[in-house]
Amino acid sequence: MKEAIAARLRRIVRRAGTRDEEGFTTVEVLVAFGIAAAATIMAFQIAGTAAAAVRRIEARRVAADEAEGVVLRRLAEGPLRPGLARGVFSDGTPWTLAVTDLRPALGLGRVPPLWQVRVTGASTVPLYATLIPERQE
């Protein structure tokens, strides 16, 4: 009888040791959650950076459009003359319009003026720049 009990215990131990368990351990689940959290944080950082870049690009586009409008209004007022004009954009940012005759810098003598027109914002970087030849009438 002792041998039968011992054999039976051996079978039970063998089955328990080789039994296939289904599912994940707690550590595996926690590692998966950690990886998913890290990926989510990185995705939010990338999306935030991209959204900020889009906002900056849109702001520069609006500033360039308004700067072009400043030049067009100045051209509508009459013939260009060298000098500076100042004002503010719709968002309150100051602008400066500089009109320069390039003939002396280019060494041109008796030709109609070639106007360099530049609009700068709060910094000295031009928001809009163009060359406009004087019309001969």
ChimeraX attribute file (.defattr): number of C-alpha atoms within 10 A of each C-alpha:
attribute: neighborCount
match mode: 1-to-1
recipient: residues
	/A:1	6
	/A:2	7
	/A:3	8
	/A:4	9
	/A:5	10
	/A:6	11
	/A:7	12
	/A:8	12
	/A:9	12
	/A:10	12
	/A:11	12
	/A:12	11
	/A:13	12
	/A:14	11
	/A:15	11
	/A:16	10
	/A:17	9
	/A:18	8
	/A:19	9
	/A:20	8
	/A:21	6
	/A:22	6
	/A:23	8
	/A:24	8
	/A:25	8
	/A:26	9
	/A:27	9
	/A:28	11
	/A:29	11
	/A:30	11
	/A:31	11
	/A:32	12
	/A:33	12
	/A:34	12
	/A:35	10
	/A:36	12
	/A:37	12
	/A:38	11
	/A:39	12
	/A:40	12
	/A:41	11
	/A:42	12
	/A:43	12
	/A:44	11
	/A:45	12
	/A:46	11
	/A:47	12
	/A:48	12
	/A:49	11
	/A:50	12
	/A:51	12
	/A:52	11
	/A:53	12
	/A:54	12
	/A:55	11
	/A:56	12
	/A:57	12
	/A:58	12
	/A:59	12
	/A:60	13
	/A:61	13
	/A:62	15
	/A:63	22
	/A:64	19
	/A:65	13
	/A:66	19
	/A:67	24
	/A:68	18
	/A:69	13
	/A:70	22
	/A:71	19
	/A:72	11
	/A:73	11
	/A:74	14
	/A:75	12
	/A:76	10
	/A:77	8
	/A:78	8
	/A:79	9
	/A:80	18
	/A:81	12
	/A:82	12
	/A:83	11
	/A:84	13
	/A:85	13
	/A:86	13
	/A:87	13
	/A:88	14
	/A:89	14
	/A:90	10
	/A:91	8
	/A:92	8
	/A:93	11
	/A:94	14
	/A:95	23
	/A:96	21
	/A:97	22
	/A:98	19
	/A:99	22
	/A:100	20
	/A:101	21
	/A:102	15
	/A:103	15
	/A:104	11
	/A:105	8
	/A:106	9
	/A:107	8
	/A:108	12
	/A:109	9
	/A:110	7
	/A:111	10
	/A:112	13
	/A:113	20
	/A:114	18
	/A:115	20
	/A:116	16
	/A:117	21
	/A:118	21
	/A:119	26
	/A:120	20
	/A:121	21
	/A:122	12
	/A:123	10
	/A:124	10
	/A:125	10
	/A:126	17
	/A:127	21
	/A:128	20
	/A:129	18
	/A:130	12
	/A:131	14
	/A:132	15
	/A:133	14
	/A:134	14
	/A:135	9
	/A:136	7
	/A:137	3
